Amino acid sequence: MRDQRTVRCTYYLESEIPPEKAAALMAGEQSSGTFVPVPGESARIRERHAAQIVEVEELGACPPSLTSRAAPEKVRAALVTVDFPMENIGTDLATLHTTVAGNLFELGDLFACRLEALTLPEEFVSAHPGPAYGIGGTRELIGAAPGVLIGTIVKPNVGLSEDEFRLVVRELARASIDVIKDDELMTDPDYLPLERRVAVATEEITAAEQVTGHPTMYAFNITGDLKGLRKRHDTVVQAGGRCVMLNIPVMGIPALEWLRSFTEVPIHGHRAGLAASMRAKGLGIDYQVWQQFARLAGADHLHVSGLGSKFYERDAQVTANVQSLLAPLGKTTTPLPVLSSGQNVTTPAPTFDAVGSTDLLMLAGGGVAAHPDGPAAGVRSLREAWAAAVDGVPLAIAAAGRADDGDTDLLHAVQAFGRN
């Protein structure tokens, strides 16, 4: 009897052959079939294990998005919905990924293949614990800080000596910032090993808290060889660190899942490398699909790019990324969406207008470090910009009002980063 629990996927496909036939080829490749009939593929196996085509929606003719053995001038585009029996997959995330986003990208009959949507059965979702901390747990670790959390990245991202690194962290921690993180490029170099970086940063953060009374979370990048992952995690925890960071696309979903199995602090999930499988319209997977893998594997924070950023995603895409993270996924804890890239005092208003939530972490590099009056003023100006956005007060009016009261942090930030 066929398993009624299914993993439903929607793909964007392009093919020279009829879309129904292309969909059938793809579904067969990813379940019980192959490119020619084989004796062992009995009616029983097809009935129980073959992927089933649910719907094919033709979208018309277009130039091919991808190269292949043939080179037609036009192909037929379609949205195809496919159901895979859960029995084929079980509850393993690596098997799920292989099934819904594996060899299908290599099929020569397809001139585009992109996984646009993924719907998982309740039994699959409930088999995974998801984030251990998420939004609420992260807030608790930094003193139940309200509103949007303000963070930054250590810059220069590589090359700092230990003494230089110490001064950067000291200045940021004493600015009462919520989160500091390593750059994705900063792992465990000889000139500033992770062990020393952890020791220095936790020492400076602890000292700053005695002055400011505000806890700061540092996300230490523990990306690296798999065999040393637990040791690097333990180095952070034993020193009193509050967060570890993983470059998820580089390390892989199974590595994240393993880290989640023993972590004692939140996992800051960076998406470095994800655009290689996400940016092309005719290939790879959509962010709203990928985030389900990362959430089930246990990421507490997940990068989404940022509105008005230097990266390729349009604001509508970034908004959809955030909304997908804030949407329920079974009973798992909601992760913290992380905004980054070009964030400054001009971006809170459009972000709040689009997203309508303050359950966010805004990472502002230049928006903090490049403030004319220093990082502390940069942090304060971002908090003031967010307060104005939530209250519906235009940025220029909020800045002028605060300046009249003797607080010029926001005004100087507006002058430095442009007016809204």
Disulfide bonds with the S-S distance in Angstrom:
none
